[in-house]
Amino acid sequence: MTFAIRISMALLLAAGASAQTAPTKVKVVVIALFEVGEDTGDRPGEFQFWVERENLTRTLPFDAGFRKLRSNADGSVLGVVTGPGVTNATSTIMALGMDPRFDFTKTYWMVAGIAGVDPEDATVGSAAWANYVLDGDLVYEIDSREAPADWPYGRLATGAKRPGQRAGLTSQLNTIVYQLNPKLVDWAYQLTKDVKIKDSPKVIDFRSLYKGFPRATGPPFVLKGDSLGSSTYWHGAVLTRWANDWVKMWTEGKGNFVMTNMEDNGVATSLKRLDSSHKADFQRFLVLRTGSNFSMPPPGQTAESSLFREYVGGLTALESAHQVGSVVLHELLNNWSKWENRIPGE
């Protein structure tokens, strides 16, 4: 064998090895936050409907994450479960974004999870696309029973002297509030606003308890509404007031609290930092939350009794997340030649 032939063969082998290790170009990542049991065939959590209905038949190891990954046959759709809470969400998405098996530079990321919904804004089963994602954990807190009489609650921004002040340490942080791409969010909303969300008699009966809250007693619908994440699972009218005030304060009156959760701020923080390292595009990030329960009790019931109540709307919210979110997923996939290099709405 001549020297020239040996060089040619070496180059061919190198090219073949390079092709085999080329990262998969992912079009959409569907982000679920928890799963109850198996990925398929049992009581569903946030992941199961996506796995079963979007043919995420491939299982991929993910030792740095919370749970194994799932993808469809060609790898264009990747499903990930972050695990509950902001710590799991942050670490899982950061680990995924740095995984050399994947190319996320043109990827759309979509959180699809259930949440507690403010009865002033929507009802169980409703689906809200977030313009803003906020962190509700960076606070000073004293028990509301020990707070000054003129304080509405015992939570205030770190470094502030009273509720309603945006001051101190938190004014130096850039993780309290993220604004998502408003054009992409509005595009997703316009695409899905007429989706007729499945309902159930059991959930309709539950909604009827919220007399005086017309949006809570009506049927579920799609809206734009903001997401407040906190690893502290809170509940009640007083803290719902705090959530509304907190969102208004940090968005300078532009945002409106609708959905409470435990993970969205962590996902946003990781994607923002992955964007800074050119591993992901934060402008392609969507958050969809669907109401499984309310953030406060109905009139005449205590926060304690409401806190421990069964999630009557759990299955309805899981159905809603897939029903609404899959419309966006399919539009992106079916028209990838259009949306690969141009973000919808722009």
DRENDO-1510 file (C-alpha; in Angstrom, 1 decimal, always signed):
<recs>
REC; n; res; u; v; w
REC; 1; MET; +0.0; +0.0; +0.0 .
REC; 2; THR; +1.5; +3.3; -1.0 .
REC; 3; PHE; +1.9; +6.3; +1.3 .
REC; 4; ALA; -0.8; +8.3; -0.6 .
REC; 5; ILE; -3.3; +5.5; -0.3 .
REC; 6; ARG; -2.7; +5.1; +3.4 .
REC; 7; ILE; -3.2; +8.9; +3.9 .
REC; 8; SER; -6.4; +8.7; +1.9 .
REC; 9; MET; -7.8; +5.9; +4.0 .
REC; 10; ALA; -6.9; +7.6; +7.2 .
REC; 11; LEU; -8.7; +10.7; +6.1 .
REC; 12; LEU; -11.8; +8.6; +5.2 .
REC; 13; LEU; -11.8; +6.9; +8.5 .
REC; 14; ALA; -11.4; +10.2; +10.3 .
REC; 15; ALA; -14.3; +11.7; +8.4 .
REC; 16; GLY; -16.4; +8.6; +9.2 .
REC; 17; ALA; -15.6; +8.9; +12.9 .
REC; 18; SER; -16.4; +12.7; +12.8 .
REC; 19; ALA; -19.8; +12.0; +11.2 .
REC; 20; GLN; -20.6; +9.4; +13.8 .
REC; 21; THR; -19.9; +11.8; +16.7 .
REC; 22; ALA; -21.6; +14.9; +15.2 .
REC; 23; PRO; -24.1; +16.2; +17.7 .
REC; 24; THR; -27.8; +15.8; +17.1 .
REC; 25; LYS; -29.4; +19.1; +16.1 .
REC; 26; VAL; -32.5; +19.2; +18.3 .
REC; 27; LYS; -35.4; +21.3; +17.1 .
REC; 28; VAL; -37.6; +21.3; +20.3 .
REC; 29; VAL; -36.9; +20.4; +23.9 .
REC; 30; VAL; -40.1; +19.7; +25.9 .
REC; 31; ILE; -39.4; +20.3; +29.6 .
REC; 32; ALA; -41.5; +18.4; +32.2 .
REC; 33; LEU; -40.8; +19.0; +35.8 .
REC; 34; PHE; -41.9; +15.7; +37.4 .
REC; 35; GLU; -43.2; +12.2; +36.6 .
REC; 36; VAL; -45.1; +10.0; +39.0 .
REC; 37; GLY; -43.9; +6.6; +38.0 .
REC; 38; GLU; -42.8; +5.2; +34.6 .
REC; 39; ASP; -42.7; +7.2; +31.4 .
REC; 40; THR; -45.6; +5.3; +29.9 .
REC; 41; GLY; -48.5; +3.1; +30.9 .
REC; 42; ASP; -49.3; +4.1; +34.5 .
REC; 43; ARG; -50.6; +7.2; +36.4 .
REC; 44; PRO; -49.3; +10.1; +34.3 .
REC; 45; GLY; -47.2; +13.0; +35.5 .
REC; 46; GLU; -46.1; +15.9; +33.3 .
REC; 47; PHE; -44.0; +13.8; +31.0 .
REC; 48; GLN; -46.1; +10.8; +30.2 .
REC; 49; PHE; -48.6; +12.3; +27.6 .
REC; 50; TRP; -45.6; +13.8; +25.7 .
REC; 51; VAL; -43.8; +10.4; +25.6 .
REC; 52; GLU; -46.8; +8.5; +24.5 .
REC; 53; ARG; -48.4; +10.9; +22.1 .
REC; 54; GLU; -45.3; +12.4; +20.5 .
REC; 55; ASN; -43.6; +9.0; +20.0 .
REC; 56; LEU; -40.6; +9.7; +22.2 .
REC; 57; THR; -39.7; +6.1; +21.9 .
REC; 58; ARG; -35.9; +6.4; +22.3 .
REC; 59; THR; -34.4; +6.3; +25.8 .
REC; 60; LEU; -31.1; +8.1; +26.3 .
REC; 61; PRO; -28.8; +7.9; +29.3 .
REC; 62; PHE; -28.4; +11.2; +31.2 .
REC; 63; ASP; -26.3; +10.5; +34.3 .
REC; 64; ALA; -25.8; +14.2; +35.1 .
REC; 65; GLY; -29.6; +14.8; +35.1 .
REC; 66; PHE; -32.6; +13.8; +37.1 .
REC; 67; ARG; -34.0; +11.1; +34.8 .
REC; 68; LYS; -33.2; +9.5; +31.5 .
REC; 69; LEU; -34.0; +11.5; +28.4 .
REC; 70; ARG; -36.5; +10.6; +25.7 .
REC; 71; SER; -36.5; +11.5; +22.0 .
REC; 72; ASN; -38.4; +10.7; +18.9 .
REC; 73; ALA; -36.8; +8.5; +16.2 .
REC; 74; ASP; -34.8; +11.2; +14.4 .
REC; 75; GLY; -33.8; +13.2; +17.6 .
REC; 76; SER; -35.6; +16.3; +16.5 .
REC; 77; VAL; -37.7; +16.3; +19.7 .
REC; 78; LEU; -36.1; +15.8; +23.1 .
REC; 79; GLY; -38.0; +15.3; +26.3 .
REC; 80; VAL; -36.4; +16.0; +29.7 .
REC; 81; VAL; -37.7; +15.7; +33.3 .
REC; 82; THR; -35.9; +18.2; +35.5 .
REC; 83; GLY; -37.1; +17.0; +38.9 .
REC; 84; PRO; -39.1; +19.2; +41.3 .
REC; 85; GLY; -37.8; +22.4; +42.7 .
REC; 86; VAL; -35.5; +25.2; +41.5 .
REC; 87; THR; -32.3; +23.3; +42.3 .
REC; 88; ASN; -33.2; +20.3; +40.2 .
REC; 89; ALA; -34.5; +22.4; +37.4 .
REC; 90; THR; -31.3; +24.6; +37.3 .
REC; 91; SER; -28.8; +21.8; +37.4 .
REC; 92; THR; -30.7; +19.5; +35.0 .
REC; 93; ILE; -31.1; +22.1; +32.2 .
REC; 94; MET; -27.5; +23.3; +32.7 .
REC; 95; ALA; -26.3; +19.7; +32.4 .
REC; 96; LEU; -28.4; +19.1; +29.3 .
REC; 97; GLY; -27.3; +22.3; +27.6 .
REC; 98; MET; -23.6; +21.4; +28.1 .
REC; 99; ASP; -24.1; +17.8; +26.9 .
REC; 100; PRO; -21.8; +17.3; +23.8 .
REC; 101; ARG; -24.3; +14.8; +22.2 .
REC; 102; PHE; -26.6; +17.7; +21.2 .
REC; 103; ASP; -26.6; +20.9; +19.3 .
REC; 104; PHE; -29.1; +23.3; +20.8 .
REC; 105; THR; -28.1; +26.5; +18.9 .
REC; 106; LYS; -31.4; +26.6; +17.0 .
REC; 107; THR; -33.5; +24.8; +19.5 .
REC; 108; TYR; -36.9; +25.9; +20.9 .
REC; 109; TRP; -37.3; +25.1; +24.6 .
REC; 110; MET; -40.8; +24.7; +26.1 .
REC; 111; VAL; -41.7; +24.2; +29.7 .
REC; 112; ALA; -45.0; +22.3; +29.9 .
REC; 113; GLY; -46.1; +21.9; +33.5 .
REC; 114; ILE; -49.0; +22.2; +35.9 .
REC; 115; ALA; -49.4; +24.9; +38.5 .
REC; 116; GLY; -51.5; +26.7; +41.1 .
REC; 117; VAL; -53.6; +29.3; +39.3 .
REC; 118; ASP; -54.8; +32.7; +40.7 .
REC; 119; PRO; -58.6; +32.5; +40.7 .
REC; 120; GLU; -58.8; +36.2; +39.9 .
REC; 121; ASP; -57.3; +35.5; +36.5 .
REC; 122; ALA; -58.2; +32.0; +35.3 .
REC; 123; THR; -59.5; +28.6; +36.3 .
REC; 124; VAL; -58.3; +25.0; +36.7 .
REC; 125; GLY; -57.4; +23.6; +33.3 .
REC; 126; SER; -56.5; +27.0; +31.9 .
REC; 127; ALA; -53.2; +27.4; +30.1 .
REC; 128; ALA; -51.1; +30.5; +30.5 .
REC; 129; TRP; -48.1; +31.5; +28.3 .
REC; 130; ALA; -45.7; +33.5; +30.5 .
REC; 131; ASN; -44.2; +36.9; +29.4 .
REC; 132; TYR; -42.3; +37.0; +32.7 .
REC; 133; VAL; -40.7; +34.4; +34.9 .
REC; 134; LEU; -39.9; +35.4; +38.4 .
REC; 135; ASP; -38.1; +34.0; +41.5 .
REC; 136; GLY; -40.1; +34.1; +44.7 .
REC; 137; ASP; -37.4; +32.7; +47.0 .
REC; 138; LEU; -35.0; +35.7; +47.4 .
REC; 139; VAL; -36.9; +37.3; +50.3 .
REC; 140; TYR; -36.7; +38.3; +53.9 .
REC; 141; GLU; -39.6; +36.6; +55.8 .
REC; 142; ILE; -41.1; +36.9; +59.2 .
REC; 143; ASP; -44.3; +35.2; +60.2 .
REC; 144; SER; -47.2; +37.4; +59.2 .
REC; 145; ARG; -48.6; +37.2; +62.7 .
REC; 146; GLU; -45.5; +38.9; +63.9 .
REC; 147; ALA; -45.4; +41.6; +61.2 .
REC; 148; PRO; -46.2; +45.2; +61.9 .
REC; 149; ALA; -49.9; +46.0; +61.7 .
REC; 150; ASP; -49.6; +48.0; +58.6 .
REC; 151; TRP; -47.8; +45.3; +56.6 .
REC; 152; PRO; -50.0; +43.1; +54.4 .
REC; 153; TYR; -47.8; +40.1; +54.9 .
REC; 154; GLY; -44.4; +39.1; +56.3 .
REC; 155; ARG; -42.5; +38.8; +53.0 .
REC; 156; LEU; -40.3; +41.6; +51.6 .
REC; 157; ALA; -37.4; +41.9; +49.1 .
REC; 158; THR; -34.0; +41.0; +50.5 .
REC; 159; GLY; -32.5; +44.3; +51.8 .
REC; 160; ALA; -35.8; +46.2; +51.9 .
REC; 161; LYS; -37.3; +47.7; +55.0 .
REC; 162; ARG; -40.9; +46.9; +54.3 .
REC; 163; PRO; -43.1; +45.1; +51.7 .
REC; 164; GLY; -43.3; +46.9; +48.4 .
REC; 165; GLN; -39.7; +48.2; +48.4 .
REC; 166; ARG; -37.4; +47.0; +45.6 .
REC; 167; ALA; -34.1; +47.7; +47.3 .
REC; 168; GLY; -31.0; +46.3; +48.9 .
REC; 169; LEU; -29.2; +43.1; +47.8 .
REC; 170; THR; -31.9; +42.0; +45.3 .
REC; 171; SER; -31.5; +45.2; +43.3 .
REC; 172; GLN; -28.0; +43.9; +42.4 .
REC; 173; LEU; -29.2; +40.5; +41.2 .
REC; 174; ASN; -30.3; +39.7; +37.7 .
REC; 175; THR; -32.1; +36.4; +38.4 .
REC; 176; ILE; -35.2; +37.8; +40.1 .
REC; 177; VAL; -37.1; +38.4; +36.8 .
REC; 178; TYR; -36.7; +37.3; +33.2 .
REC; 179; GLN; -38.7; +38.7; +30.4 .
REC; 180; LEU; -39.2; +36.1; +27.7 .
REC; 181; ASN; -39.3; +37.0; +24.0 .
REC; 182; PRO; -42.6; +38.9; +23.8 .
REC; 183; LYS; -43.1; +38.3; +20.0 .
REC; 184; LEU; -42.6; +34.6; +20.4 .
REC; 185; VAL; -44.9; +34.4; +23.4 .
REC; 186; ASP; -47.6; +36.4; +21.6 .
REC; 187; TRP; -47.2; +34.1; +18.5 .
REC; 188; ALA; -47.7; +31.0; +20.7 .
REC; 189; TYR; -50.7; +32.6; +22.3 .
REC; 190; GLN; -52.3; +33.6; +19.0 .
REC; 191; LEU; -51.7; +30.1; +17.7 .
REC; 192; THR; -53.4; +28.4; +20.6 .
REC; 193; LYS; -56.0; +30.9; +22.0 .
REC; 194; ASP; -58.9; +29.2; +20.4 .
REC; 195; VAL; -58.0; +25.7; +21.6 .
REC; 196; LYS; -61.0; +24.2; +23.3 .
REC; 197; ILE; -59.6; +22.6; +26.4 .
REC; 198; LYS; -61.0; +19.4; +27.6 .
REC; 199; ASP; -63.1; +19.6; +30.8 .
REC; 200; SER; -64.7; +17.2; +33.3 .
REC; 201; PRO; -67.9; +17.3; +35.5 .
REC; 202; LYS; -65.8; +16.8; +38.6 .
REC; 203; VAL; -63.7; +19.9; +37.9 .
REC; 204; ILE; -66.7; +21.9; +37.0 .
REC; 205; ASP; -68.2; +21.1; +40.4 .
REC; 206; PHE; -65.0; +22.1; +42.1 .
REC; 207; ARG; -64.9; +25.4; +40.3 .
REC; 208; SER; -68.4; +26.3; +41.4 .
REC; 209; LEU; -67.0; +26.7; +45.0 .
REC; 210; TYR; -65.2; +29.9; +43.9 .
REC; 211; LYS; -68.2; +32.2; +44.0 .
REC; 212; GLY; -67.3; +35.8; +43.4 .
REC; 213; PHE; -64.4; +34.8; +41.0 .
REC; 214; PRO; -66.0; +34.8; +37.6 .
REC; 215; ARG; -62.9; +33.6; +35.8 .
REC; 216; ALA; -62.5; +30.8; +38.2 .
REC; 217; THR; -66.0; +29.5; +37.8 .
REC; 218; GLY; -66.0; +29.6; +34.0 .
REC; 219; PRO; -64.5; +27.1; +31.6 .
REC; 220; PRO; -60.8; +26.8; +31.0 .
REC; 221; PHE; -59.1; +28.9; +28.4 .
REC; 222; VAL; -55.7; +30.0; +27.0 .
REC; 223; LEU; -54.3; +33.3; +28.2 .
REC; 224; LYS; -51.0; +35.2; +28.7 .
REC; 225; GLY; -50.0; +35.2; +32.4 .
REC; 226; ASP; -46.9; +35.3; +34.3 .
REC; 227; SER; -45.0; +32.6; +36.3 .
REC; 228; LEU; -43.7; +32.9; +39.8 .
REC; 229; GLY; -41.4; +30.1; +40.9 .
REC; 230; SER; -40.6; +29.2; +44.5 .
REC; 231; SER; -39.2; +26.1; +46.1 .
REC; 232; THR; -41.4; +27.0; +49.0 .
REC; 233; TYR; -44.8; +25.6; +48.4 .
REC; 234; TRP; -47.1; +28.4; +49.5 .
REC; 235; HIS; -50.9; +28.7; +49.5 .
REC; 236; GLY; -53.6; +31.1; +50.6 .
REC; 237; ALA; -55.2; +34.5; +50.0 .
REC; 238; VAL; -52.5; +36.4; +51.9 .
REC; 239; LEU; -49.6; +34.9; +49.9 .
REC; 240; THR; -51.6; +35.2; +46.7 .
REC; 241; ARG; -51.7; +38.9; +47.3 .
REC; 242; TRP; -48.0; +38.8; +47.9 .
REC; 243; ALA; -47.4; +37.0; +44.6 .
REC; 244; ASN; -49.4; +39.6; +42.7 .
REC; 245; ASP; -47.6; +42.5; +44.4 .
REC; 246; TRP; -44.2; +40.8; +43.9 .
REC; 247; VAL; -44.7; +40.3; +40.2 .
REC; 248; LYS; -46.0; +43.9; +39.7 .
REC; 249; MET; -43.1; +45.3; +41.6 .
REC; 250; TRP; -40.3; +43.4; +39.7 .
REC; 251; THR; -41.9; +44.0; +36.3 .
REC; 252; GLU; -42.7; +47.6; +37.0 .
REC; 253; GLY; -46.4; +47.0; +36.6 .
REC; 254; LYS; -46.1; +45.2; +33.3 .
REC; 255; GLY; -46.6; +41.7; +34.5 .
REC; 256; ASN; -49.5; +39.9; +36.1 .
REC; 257; PHE; -49.1; +36.8; +38.4 .
REC; 258; VAL; -51.2; +33.9; +37.2 .
REC; 259; MET; -49.3; +30.7; +37.8 .
REC; 260; THR; -47.3; +29.6; +40.8 .
REC; 261; ASN; -44.7; +26.8; +40.4 .
REC; 262; MET; -41.3; +25.6; +41.7 .
REC; 263; GLU; -39.0; +25.4; +38.7 .
REC; 264; ASP; -39.4; +28.0; +36.0 .
REC; 265; ASN; -36.9; +30.5; +37.3 .
REC; 266; GLY; -34.3; +27.8; +37.5 .
REC; 267; VAL; -34.9; +26.8; +33.9 .
REC; 268; ALA; -34.7; +30.4; +32.8 .
REC; 269; THR; -31.5; +31.0; +34.7 .
REC; 270; SER; -29.7; +28.0; +33.1 .
REC; 271; LEU; -30.9; +28.9; +29.6 .
REC; 272; LYS; -29.8; +32.5; +30.1 .
REC; 273; ARG; -26.3; +31.4; +31.0 .
REC; 274; LEU; -26.2; +28.8; +28.2 .
REC; 275; ASP; -27.1; +31.6; +25.9 .
REC; 276; SER; -24.2; +33.6; +27.2 .
REC; 277; SER; -21.9; +30.7; +26.3 .
REC; 278; HIS; -23.5; +30.3; +22.9 .
REC; 279; LYS; -25.0; +26.9; +23.8 .
REC; 280; ALA; -28.6; +27.9; +23.5 .
REC; 281; ASP; -30.8; +30.8; +22.4 .
REC; 282; PHE; -32.8; +32.3; +25.3 .
REC; 283; GLN; -35.1; +34.1; +22.7 .
REC; 284; ARG; -36.5; +30.6; +21.8 .
REC; 285; PHE; -37.7; +29.9; +25.3 .
REC; 286; LEU; -41.4; +29.4; +26.1 .
REC; 287; VAL; -43.2; +28.7; +29.4 .
REC; 288; LEU; -46.6; +27.1; +29.4 .
REC; 289; ARG; -48.3; +26.4; +32.8 .
REC; 290; THR; -51.7; +24.9; +33.3 .
REC; 291; GLY; -53.9; +25.2; +36.4 .
REC; 292; SER; -54.2; +22.0; +38.4 .
REC; 293; ASN; -55.4; +23.7; +41.6 .
REC; 294; PHE; -56.0; +27.3; +42.8 .
REC; 295; SER; -53.4; +29.3; +44.7 .
REC; 296; MET; -55.9; +30.1; +47.5 .
REC; 297; PRO; -59.0; +28.4; +49.0 .
REC; 298; PRO; -62.6; +29.1; +48.0 .
REC; 299; PRO; -64.7; +31.4; +50.1 .
REC; 300; GLY; -65.6; +29.8; +53.4 .
REC; 301; GLN; -62.7; +27.4; +53.5 .
REC; 302; THR; -59.4; +27.7; +55.4 .
REC; 303; ALA; -56.0; +27.8; +53.7 .
REC; 304; GLU; -55.1; +24.7; +55.7 .
REC; 305; SER; -58.0; +22.6; +54.5 .
REC; 306; SER; -57.4; +23.8; +50.9 .
REC; 307; LEU; -53.7; +23.1; +51.0 .
REC; 308; PHE; -54.2; +19.4; +51.7 .
REC; 309; ARG; -57.1; +18.9; +49.3 .
REC; 310; GLU; -56.7; +16.5; +46.4 .
REC; 311; TYR; -55.7; +18.1; +43.1 .
REC; 312; VAL; -59.1; +17.7; +41.5 .
REC; 313; GLY; -57.9; +19.3; +38.3 .
REC; 314; GLY; -54.6; +17.4; +38.0 .
REC; 315; LEU; -55.5; +15.2; +35.1 .
REC; 316; THR; -57.3; +18.1; +33.4 .
REC; 317; ALA; -54.2; +20.3; +33.7 .
REC; 318; LEU; -51.9; +17.5; +32.3 .
REC; 319; GLU; -54.3; +17.1; +29.3 .
REC; 320; SER; -54.4; +20.9; +28.8 .
REC; 321; ALA; -50.6; +21.2; +28.8 .
REC; 322; HIS; -50.2; +18.6; +26.0 .
REC; 323; GLN; -53.3; +19.8; +24.2 .
REC; 324; VAL; -52.1; +23.4; +24.0 .
REC; 325; GLY; -48.4; +22.9; +23.9 .
REC; 326; SER; -48.5; +20.3; +21.1 .
REC; 327; VAL; -50.0; +22.8; +18.8 .
REC; 328; VAL; -46.8; +24.9; +19.1 .
REC; 329; LEU; -44.6; +21.8; +18.9 .
REC; 330; HIS; -46.2; +20.6; +15.6 .
REC; 331; GLU; -46.2; +24.0; +14.0 .
REC; 332; LEU; -42.4; +24.3; +14.7 .
REC; 333; LEU; -41.7; +20.8; +13.4 .
REC; 334; ASN; -44.0; +20.9; +10.3 .
REC; 335; ASN; -42.5; +24.2; +9.2 .
REC; 336; TRP; -39.0; +23.9; +10.4 .
REC; 337; SER; -37.6; +25.3; +7.1 .
REC; 338; LYS; -39.4; +28.5; +8.1 .
REC; 339; TRP; -38.6; +28.6; +11.8 .
REC; 340; GLU; -35.1; +27.2; +11.9 .
REC; 341; ASN; -33.5; +30.5; +11.2 .
REC; 342; ARG; -36.3; +32.9; +12.0 .
REC; 343; ILE; -38.1; +33.1; +15.3 .
REC; 344; PRO; -41.9; +33.2; +15.0 .
REC; 345; GLY; -43.4; +36.6; +15.4 .
REC; 346; GLU; -40.2; +38.4; +14.4 .
</recs>
